[in-house]
Amino acid sequence: MKTQSLVLAAACLAAYALPSTLTRAESAPANEDSAIIAVIEEEKQAFLALDASRISATWLRSPSSAKIYVFDGKEMRFDGSAVIENHDLENLANERALPPQRRSQFTFTDFRVTQQGESAWVTCHAKWSGYSADTPLSGKQARIYVLQWSEGRWMIALMAIVGLAP
């Protein structure tokens, strides 16, 4: 049942984030899996480096950009690039308050990339570890990204993170 819910959620998120019609599809390069994954990895590395400007540079600057978290059956949603950027600044402030050995760590695996014209969607898994207050935490996540070809490069338009049961 949980797997069915996750699949349904993923399909809904992808359908919501993708444009209904593609324009200038010929401008996006074909078979760009490694470039698409590199944007996702850059966003992660920028977070680990506590670099807000690098994180922001990976995101599509649009009111339609979205970051969604689903943990323990609860959704937290951040719509629009300005709101996402403020949320990222809060996350980075929380990370900076921790000693370096307690800061978040991520490992991404199982990338699946699909590109269609100026849009691409990616699913992957992440292993996460970190601290909240003085409590160590870790978990597994399913992630969905939608990227859009804009300004001559791939940019994140949607990041959806679903916490998986331990």
ZAVOKOL-817404 format. One record per residue: chain; residue in one letter; y, x, z of N, C-alpha, C in turn. Coordinates in Angstrom, 1 decimal, padded with zeros to 4 digits. Layout:
N
kette,rest,npy,npx,npz,capy,capx,capz,cpy,cpx,cpz
A,A,Y,X,Z,Y,X,Z,Y,X,Z
...
This chain:
166
kette,rest,npy,npx,npz,capy,capx,capz,cpy,cpx,cpz
A,M,-001.2,000.8,000.0,000.0,000.0,000.0,001.3,000.9,000.0
A,K,001.3,001.9,000.8,002.4,002.8,000.9,002.6,003.5,-000.5
A,T,001.5,003.9,-001.1,001.6,004.6,-002.4,002.2,003.6,-003.4
A,Q,001.7,002.3,-003.4,002.3,001.3,-004.3,003.8,001.2,-004.1
A,S,004.2,001.1,-002.9,005.6,001.0,-002.5,006.4,002.2,-003.0
A,L,005.9,003.4,-002.9,006.6,004.6,-003.3,006.7,004.6,-004.9
A,V,005.6,004.2,-005.6,005.7,004.1,-007.0,006.7,003.1,-007.5
A,L,006.7,001.9,-006.8,007.7,000.9,-007.2,009.1,001.3,-006.9
A,A,009.3,002.0,-005.8,010.6,002.5,-005.5,011.1,003.5,-006.5
A,A,010.2,004.4,-006.9,010.5,005.4,-007.9,010.9,004.8,-009.2
A,A,010.1,003.8,-009.6,010.4,003.2,-010.9,011.8,002.5,-010.9
A,C,012.0,001.8,-009.7,013.3,001.1,-009.6,014.5,002.1,-009.6
A,L,014.3,003.2,-008.9,015.4,004.2,-008.8,015.7,004.8,-010.2
A,A,014.6,005.1,-010.9,014.8,005.7,-012.3,015.4,004.7,-013.2
A,A,015.0,003.4,-013.1,015.6,002.4,-014.0,017.0,002.1,-013.7
A,Y,017.4,002.2,-012.4,018.8,002.0,-012.0,019.7,003.1,-012.4
A,A,019.2,004.3,-012.4,020.0,005.5,-012.6,020.2,005.8,-014.1
A,L,019.2,005.4,-014.9,019.3,005.8,-016.4,020.2,004.9,-017.1
A,P,021.0,005.4,-018.0,021.9,004.6,-018.8,021.1,003.6,-019.7
A,S,021.6,002.5,-020.0,020.9,001.5,-020.8,020.9,001.9,-022.3
A,T,021.9,002.7,-022.7,021.9,003.2,-024.1,022.3,004.7,-024.0
A,L,021.7,005.5,-024.8,022.1,006.9,-024.9,023.1,007.1,-026.0
A,T,024.1,007.9,-025.7,025.1,008.2,-026.7,025.1,009.7,-026.9
A,R,025.4,010.2,-028.1,025.4,011.6,-028.4,024.2,012.3,-028.0
A,A,023.0,011.6,-028.1,021.8,012.2,-027.6,021.5,013.6,-028.3
A,E,022.0,013.7,-029.5,021.7,014.9,-030.2,022.4,016.2,-029.6
A,S,023.4,016.0,-028.7,024.0,017.1,-028.0,023.2,017.8,-026.9
A,A,022.3,017.1,-026.4,021.5,017.6,-025.3,020.4,018.5,-025.9
A,P,020.1,019.7,-025.4,019.1,020.5,-026.0,017.7,019.9,-025.7
A,A,016.8,020.1,-026.6,015.4,019.6,-026.5,014.6,020.6,-025.6
A,N,013.6,020.1,-025.0,012.6,020.9,-024.2,013.3,021.8,-023.2
A,E,014.1,021.3,-022.4,014.9,022.1,-021.4,014.3,022.0,-020.0
A,D,013.0,021.9,-019.9,012.4,021.8,-018.6,012.9,022.9,-017.6
A,S,012.9,024.1,-018.0,013.3,025.2,-017.1,014.7,025.1,-016.7
A,A,015.6,024.7,-017.6,017.0,024.6,-017.3,017.3,023.4,-016.4
A,I,016.5,022.4,-016.5,016.7,021.2,-015.7,016.2,021.5,-014.2
A,I,015.1,022.2,-014.1,014.5,022.6,-012.8,015.5,023.6,-012.2
A,A,016.1,024.5,-013.0,017.0,025.5,-012.4,018.2,024.8,-011.8
A,V,018.7,023.7,-012.3,019.8,022.9,-011.6,019.4,022.4,-010.2
A,I,018.2,021.9,-010.1,017.6,021.4,-008.9,017.5,022.6,-007.9
A,E,016.9,023.7,-008.4,016.8,024.9,-007.5,018.1,025.4,-007.1
A,E,019.1,025.4,-008.0,020.5,025.9,-007.6,021.1,025.0,-006.5
A,E,020.9,023.7,-006.6,021.5,022.8,-005.6,020.8,023.2,-004.2
A,K,019.5,023.4,-004.2,018.8,023.8,-003.0,019.3,025.1,-002.5
A,Q,019.4,026.1,-003.3,019.8,027.4,-002.9,021.2,027.4,-002.4
A,A,022.1,026.6,-003.0,023.5,026.5,-002.6,023.5,025.9,-001.2
A,F,022.6,024.9,-000.9,022.6,024.3,000.4,022.1,025.3,001.4
A,L,021.1,026.1,001.1,020.6,027.1,002.0,021.6,028.2,002.3
A,A,022.5,028.5,001.3,023.5,029.4,001.4,024.8,028.8,002.1
A,L,024.7,027.6,002.4,025.8,026.8,003.0,027.1,026.9,002.2
A,D,026.9,026.7,000.9,028.0,026.9,-000.1,028.3,025.5,-000.7
A,A,029.3,024.8,-000.2,029.6,023.5,-000.7,030.1,023.5,-002.1
A,S,030.8,024.5,-002.5,031.3,024.5,-003.9,030.2,024.6,-004.9
A,R,029.2,025.4,-004.6,028.0,025.6,-005.5,027.2,024.3,-005.5
A,I,027.1,023.6,-004.4,026.4,022.3,-004.4,027.1,021.3,-005.3
A,S,028.4,021.2,-005.1,029.2,020.3,-005.8,029.1,020.5,-007.3
A,A,029.0,021.8,-007.7,029.0,022.2,-009.1,027.7,021.7,-009.8
A,T,026.7,021.4,-009.1,025.4,020.9,-009.7,025.4,019.4,-009.9
A,W,026.4,018.7,-009.3,026.5,017.2,-009.4,027.4,016.7,-010.5
A,L,027.0,015.6,-011.1,027.9,014.9,-012.0,029.0,014.3,-011.2
A,R,030.2,014.5,-011.6,031.4,014.0,-010.9,031.6,012.6,-011.5
A,S,031.0,011.6,-010.8,031.1,010.2,-011.3,031.0,009.3,-010.1
A,P,031.6,008.1,-010.2,031.4,007.1,-009.2,030.0,006.5,-009.2
A,S,029.2,006.7,-010.3,027.9,006.2,-010.4,026.8,007.2,-009.9
A,S,027.2,008.4,-009.5,026.3,009.3,-008.9,025.8,008.8,-007.6
A,A,024.6,009.1,-007.2,024.0,008.5,-006.0,023.0,009.5,-005.3
A,K,023.1,009.5,-004.0,022.1,010.2,-003.2,021.5,009.2,-002.2
A,I,020.2,009.1,-002.2,019.5,008.1,-001.5,018.4,008.8,-000.6
A,Y,018.4,008.4,000.6,017.3,008.9,001.5,016.5,007.7,002.0
A,V,015.2,007.8,002.0,014.4,006.7,002.6,013.4,007.4,003.6
A,F,013.6,007.2,004.9,012.8,007.7,005.9,012.5,006.6,006.9
A,D,011.2,006.6,007.3,010.7,005.6,008.3,011.1,004.1,007.9
A,G,011.1,003.9,006.6,011.4,002.5,006.1,012.9,002.2,006.1
A,K,013.7,003.1,006.4,015.2,002.9,006.4,015.8,003.7,005.2
A,E,016.8,003.1,004.6,017.5,003.7,003.5,018.9,004.1,003.9
A,M,019.3,005.3,003.6,020.7,005.7,003.7,021.1,006.1,002.3
A,R,022.3,005.5,001.9,022.7,005.6,000.5,024.2,006.1,000.5
A,F,024.4,007.1,-000.5,025.7,007.6,-000.7,026.1,007.5,-002.2
A,D,027.1,006.7,-002.5,027.4,006.4,-003.8,028.7,007.0,-004.2
A,G,028.7,007.7,-005.4,029.9,008.3,-005.9,030.0,009.8,-005.5
A,S,030.5,010.6,-006.4,030.5,012.0,-006.1,031.4,012.4,-004.9
A,A,032.5,011.7,-004.7,033.3,012.0,-003.5,032.6,011.8,-002.2
A,V,031.9,010.6,-002.1,031.1,010.3,-000.9,030.0,011.3,-000.7
A,I,029.3,011.6,-001.8,028.2,012.6,-001.8,028.7,013.9,-001.3
A,E,029.9,014.4,-001.8,030.4,015.6,-001.4,030.8,015.6,000.1
A,N,031.3,014.6,000.6,031.6,014.5,002.0,030.4,014.5,002.9
A,H,029.3,013.8,002.4,028.1,013.9,003.1,027.5,015.3,003.2
A,D,027.6,016.0,002.0,027.1,017.4,002.0,027.9,018.2,002.9
A,L,029.2,018.0,003.0,030.0,018.8,004.0,029.6,018.6,005.4
A,E,029.2,017.4,005.7,028.7,017.1,007.1,027.4,017.8,007.3
A,N,026.5,017.7,006.3,025.2,018.4,006.5,025.4,019.9,006.6
A,L,026.3,020.5,005.9,026.5,021.9,006.0,027.1,022.3,007.4
A,A,028.0,021.4,007.9,028.6,021.7,009.2,027.5,021.7,010.3
A,N,026.5,020.7,010.1,025.4,020.7,011.1,024.5,021.9,011.0
A,E,024.3,022.4,009.7,023.5,023.6,009.5,024.2,024.8,010.1
A,R,025.5,024.9,009.9,026.3,026.1,010.4,026.2,026.1,011.9
A,A,026.1,025.0,012.6,026.1,024.9,014.0,024.8,025.5,014.6
A,L,023.8,025.6,013.8,022.5,026.1,014.2,022.4,027.6,014.1
A,P,021.6,028.3,014.9,021.3,029.7,014.7,020.6,029.8,013.3
A,P,020.8,030.9,012.6,020.2,031.1,011.3,018.7,030.8,011.3
A,Q,017.9,031.2,012.3,016.5,031.0,012.3,016.1,029.6,012.5
A,R,017.0,028.7,012.8,016.7,027.3,013.0,017.2,026.4,011.9
A,R,017.8,027.0,010.9,018.4,026.2,009.8,017.3,025.7,008.9
A,S,017.6,024.7,008.1,016.6,024.0,007.2,016.0,025.0,006.2
A,Q,014.8,024.8,005.9,014.1,025.5,004.8,013.4,024.5,003.9
A,F,013.3,024.7,002.6,012.7,023.8,001.7,011.8,024.6,000.7
A,T,010.7,024.0,000.3,009.9,024.6,-000.7,009.6,023.4,-001.7
A,F,009.9,023.6,-002.9,009.6,022.5,-003.9,008.4,022.9,-004.7
A,T,007.6,021.9,-005.0,006.3,022.0,-005.8,006.2,020.8,-006.7
A,D,005.2,020.9,-007.6,004.8,019.8,-008.5,005.9,019.2,-009.3
A,F,006.7,020.0,-009.9,007.8,019.4,-010.8,007.2,018.7,-012.0
A,R,007.6,017.6,-012.3,007.3,016.8,-013.5,008.6,016.4,-014.1
A,V,008.9,016.9,-015.3,010.2,016.7,-016.0,010.0,015.9,-017.2
A,T,010.8,014.9,-017.4,010.8,014.1,-018.6,012.3,014.1,-019.1
A,Q,012.4,014.4,-020.4,013.8,014.4,-020.9,013.8,013.4,-022.1
A,Q,014.9,012.7,-022.1,015.1,011.8,-023.2,016.6,011.8,-023.6
A,G,016.9,012.5,-024.7,018.3,012.7,-025.1,019.1,013.3,-024.0
A,E,020.2,012.7,-023.6,021.1,013.2,-022.6,020.7,013.0,-021.2
A,S,019.5,012.4,-020.9,019.1,012.1,-019.6,017.7,012.8,-019.4
A,A,017.5,013.2,-018.1,016.2,013.7,-017.7,015.9,013.2,-016.3
A,W,014.6,013.0,-016.1,014.3,012.6,-014.7,013.1,013.5,-014.3
A,V,013.2,013.8,-013.0,012.3,014.8,-012.4,011.7,014.2,-011.1
A,T,010.4,014.4,-011.0,009.7,014.1,-009.7,009.2,015.5,-009.2
A,C,009.2,015.6,-007.9,008.6,016.8,-007.3,008.3,016.5,-005.8
A,H,007.6,017.4,-005.2,007.4,017.3,-003.7,008.2,018.4,-003.0
A,A,008.5,018.2,-001.8,009.2,019.2,-001.0,008.6,019.3,000.4
A,K,008.5,020.5,000.9,008.1,020.7,002.3,009.4,021.1,002.9
A,W,009.7,020.5,004.1,011.0,020.8,004.7,010.7,021.1,006.2
A,S,011.5,022.0,006.7,011.4,022.3,008.2,012.8,022.7,008.6
A,G,013.0,022.4,009.9,014.4,022.6,010.5,014.4,022.2,011.9
A,Y,015.6,022.0,012.4,015.7,021.6,013.8,016.8,020.4,013.9
A,S,016.6,019.6,014.9,017.6,018.6,015.2,017.7,018.7,016.7
A,A,018.9,019.0,017.2,019.2,019.4,018.6,018.3,020.6,018.8
A,D,017.4,020.5,019.8,016.5,021.7,020.1,015.1,021.4,019.7
A,T,014.9,020.3,018.9,013.6,019.9,018.5,013.2,020.4,017.1
A,P,012.1,021.1,017.0,011.7,021.5,015.6,011.1,020.3,014.9
A,L,011.5,020.2,013.6,011.0,019.1,012.8,010.5,019.7,011.5
A,S,009.6,019.0,010.9,009.1,019.3,009.6,008.5,018.1,008.9
A,G,008.4,018.1,007.6,007.9,017.0,006.9,007.7,017.3,005.4
A,K,007.1,016.3,004.8,006.9,016.4,003.3,007.7,015.2,002.7
A,Q,008.2,015.5,001.5,009.0,014.5,000.9,008.6,014.4,-000.6
A,A,008.8,013.2,-001.1,008.7,013.0,-002.6,010.2,012.9,-003.0
A,R,010.5,013.5,-004.1,011.9,013.5,-004.6,011.9,013.1,-006.0
A,I,013.0,012.4,-006.3,013.3,011.9,-007.7,014.7,012.3,-008.0
A,Y,014.9,013.0,-009.1,016.2,013.4,-009.6,016.4,012.8,-011.0
A,V,017.6,012.4,-011.2,018.0,012.0,-012.6,019.2,012.9,-012.9
A,L,019.1,013.6,-014.0,020.1,014.5,-014.5,020.7,014.0,-015.8
A,Q,021.9,014.3,-016.0,022.6,013.9,-017.2,023.2,015.2,-017.9
A,W,023.2,015.2,-019.2,023.8,016.3,-020.0,025.3,016.0,-020.0
A,S,026.1,016.8,-019.4,027.5,016.6,-019.4,028.3,017.9,-019.4
A,E,029.3,018.0,-020.1,030.1,019.2,-020.2,029.3,020.4,-020.6
A,G,028.3,020.2,-021.5,027.5,021.3,-022.0,026.4,021.8,-021.1
A,R,026.1,021.0,-020.0,025.0,021.5,-019.1,024.4,020.3,-018.4
A,W,023.3,020.5,-017.8,022.6,019.5,-017.0,023.3,019.4,-015.6
A,M,023.4,018.1,-015.2,024.0,017.9,-013.9,023.3,016.7,-013.2
A,I,023.2,016.8,-011.8,022.5,015.8,-011.1,023.3,014.5,-011.0
A,A,022.7,013.4,-011.4,023.4,012.1,-011.3,022.8,011.3,-010.1
A,L,021.5,011.6,-009.8,020.8,010.8,-008.7,019.8,011.8,-008.0
A,M,019.8,011.8,-006.7,018.8,012.4,-005.9,018.3,011.4,-004.9
A,A,017.0,011.1,-005.0,016.4,010.2,-004.1,015.3,011.0,-003.3
A,I,015.4,010.9,-002.0,014.4,011.7,-001.2,013.7,010.7,-000.3
A,V,012.4,010.7,-000.4,011.5,009.7,000.4,010.7,010.6,001.3
A,G,010.8,010.3,002.6,010.0,011.0,003.6,008.6,010.4,003.6
A,L,007.6,011.3,003.5,006.2,010.9,003.4,005.6,011.0,004.8
A,A,004.6,010.2,005.1,004.0,010.3,006.4,003.4,011.7,006.7
A,P,003.5,012.1,007.9,003.0,013.5,008.2,001.5,013.6,007.9
